[in-house]
Amino acid sequence: MQTTLERDTMVKAKPKGRPKRSERDDVTVKIDRALVGKAKLIATHQGVPVAELLSDLVKGPLDKTYAMMLRELEAK
């Protein structure tokens, strides 16, 4: 009888890993250590996560280069 009560009152285990802070689908990449150091300082100063800062900085130039690549591929 004691084991039945313990099973009913057990709390569900926490999910493994870090909790998600945003809805982005993050991946791991390698980047120069000096750049990451600067990005950490800037992110701390601005009060945002480093991944968010780097994503915002890279998005514009990457979108522009991607569009240019698609135009080149259409021309061929």
C-alpha positions, -999 to +999 in steps of 0.1 A: +000+000+000+029+024+008+044+020-027+010+028-043+008+061-025+044+070-034+038+064-071+007+086-071+025+115-055+058+114-074+067+145-093+074+142-130+111+144-138+125+176-153+134+174-190+171+171-198+191+200-211+188+237-208+154+253-210+146+271-243+148+309-240+134+316-274+116+299-303+147+300-326+162+267-338+198+272-327+228+251-339+265+250-328+291+266-351+328+274-348+337+311-348+369+329-340+375+332-302+383+369-304+350+377-322+331+357-296+348+376-268+338+409-283+302+396-289+299+386-252+310+420-241+285+437-264+257+413-255+263+418-218+263+456-223+230+454-243+214+428-220+207+403-247+219+367-252+251+363-273+233+340-298+206+366-304+232+393-310+252+373-334+220+361-353+209+397-357+243+409-369+247+381-394+211+380-407+213+411-430+245+403-449+236+366-451+201+373-466+217+398-491+243+372-502+217+345-504+195+366-526+225+374-549+233+336-551+197+328-561+198+355-589+231+340-602+216+305-602+185+317-621+207+334-647+225+302-655 
